[in-house]
Amino acid sequence: MDQKLGKLSGKELGLTYRGTHSVTSSGATCLKWNSQILITKLYTAWRRDAYQLGLGSHNFCRNPDNDSKPWCHVLKGNQLTWEYCNVSQQAASTWTDD
């Protein structure tokens, strides 16, 4: 934890998480970040900065928006939504893209 700011650091939030976890906390399977159903969403594989954010043609949990932990887009019934992933803080802070 960043003692100066009293906030979780980027690694603790899973900002650099590049693991292969693809199931949400509720057990839903993540959609691929390049799924056509996400065309109107902000965080997709079509962003100019998608590579830097870890988004691509996969369905792995990511934290592209500085949220509290990695998440992904899911379908619940016919409803497009998103959910947090059950990625441990330790896993989220140890996986990096370097």
C-alpha positions as CSV (number, residue, x, y, z in Angstrom):
1,M,0.0,0.0,0.0
2,D,1.3,3.5,-0.8
3,Q,1.7,4.9,2.7
4,K,2.0,8.5,1.4
5,L,-1.4,8.5,-0.3
6,G,-3.1,5.8,1.8
7,K,-4.3,4.2,-1.5
8,L,-3.6,0.9,-3.1
9,S,-0.8,1.1,-5.7
10,G,-1.3,0.3,-9.4
11,K,0.1,-3.2,-8.8
12,E,-2.2,-3.8,-5.8
13,L,-5.2,-2.7,-8.0
14,G,-4.2,-5.2,-10.7
15,L,-3.5,-2.5,-13.2
16,T,-0.5,-4.5,-14.5
17,Y,-2.2,-7.9,-14.2
18,R,-1.6,-10.0,-17.3
19,G,-2.6,-13.4,-16.1
20,T,-5.1,-15.7,-17.8
21,H,-8.0,-15.7,-15.2
22,S,-11.2,-15.4,-17.2
23,V,-14.0,-16.1,-14.8
24,T,-15.8,-13.5,-12.6
25,S,-16.5,-13.6,-8.9
26,S,-20.0,-14.9,-9.7
27,G,-18.7,-17.6,-11.9
28,A,-19.5,-16.0,-15.3
29,T,-17.2,-16.5,-18.2
30,C,-15.6,-13.3,-19.5
31,L,-16.3,-12.1,-23.0
32,K,-13.4,-11.6,-25.4
33,W,-12.3,-7.9,-25.4
34,N,-12.7,-7.9,-29.2
35,S,-16.2,-9.4,-29.1
36,Q,-18.5,-7.5,-31.5
37,I,-21.1,-7.1,-28.8
38,L,-18.7,-4.7,-27.1
39,I,-18.5,-2.3,-30.1
40,T,-20.1,0.6,-28.1
41,K,-18.1,0.1,-24.9
42,L,-15.2,2.2,-23.9
43,Y,-12.8,-0.6,-23.0
44,T,-12.3,-2.9,-25.9
45,A,-9.5,-4.4,-28.0
46,W,-10.1,-1.7,-30.6
47,R,-8.8,1.2,-28.5
48,R,-5.5,2.8,-29.7
49,D,-4.0,2.0,-26.3
50,A,-5.5,-1.6,-26.1
51,Y,-2.1,-3.3,-26.1
52,Q,-0.8,-1.1,-23.2
53,L,-4.0,-1.8,-21.3
54,G,-3.6,-5.6,-21.8
55,L,-6.8,-5.8,-24.0
56,G,-6.8,-8.0,-27.1
57,S,-8.4,-11.1,-28.7
58,H,-8.7,-12.9,-25.4
59,N,-11.2,-12.9,-22.5
60,F,-8.7,-12.5,-19.6
61,C,-9.6,-10.3,-16.6
62,R,-8.0,-6.8,-16.8
63,N,-8.1,-3.5,-15.0
64,P,-7.9,-0.9,-17.8
65,D,-9.7,1.9,-16.0
66,N,-7.9,2.0,-12.6
67,D,-10.9,0.3,-10.9
68,S,-10.5,-1.4,-7.5
69,K,-9.5,-4.8,-9.1
70,P,-9.5,-6.7,-12.5
71,W,-12.8,-7.1,-14.2
72,C,-14.3,-8.1,-17.5
73,H,-17.4,-7.8,-19.7
74,V,-20.0,-10.6,-19.3
75,L,-23.5,-11.5,-20.5
76,K,-26.0,-12.1,-17.7
77,G,-29.0,-13.6,-19.5
78,N,-29.2,-11.3,-22.5
79,Q,-27.9,-8.3,-20.6
80,L,-24.4,-7.0,-21.3
81,T,-22.7,-5.9,-18.1
82,W,-19.3,-6.2,-16.3
83,E,-18.2,-7.9,-13.2
84,Y,-15.1,-8.0,-11.0
85,C,-12.9,-11.1,-11.3
86,N,-11.8,-13.2,-8.4
87,V,-8.1,-12.5,-8.8
88,S,-6.3,-12.5,-5.5
89,Q,-4.5,-9.3,-4.6
90,Q,-1.2,-11.2,-4.6
91,A,-1.8,-12.6,-8.1
92,A,-2.9,-9.1,-9.3
93,S,0.3,-7.5,-8.0
94,T,2.7,-10.1,-9.2
95,W,1.7,-10.4,-12.9
96,T,3.1,-7.7,-15.1
97,D,3.7,-7.2,-18.8
98,D,7.4,-6.6,-18.5
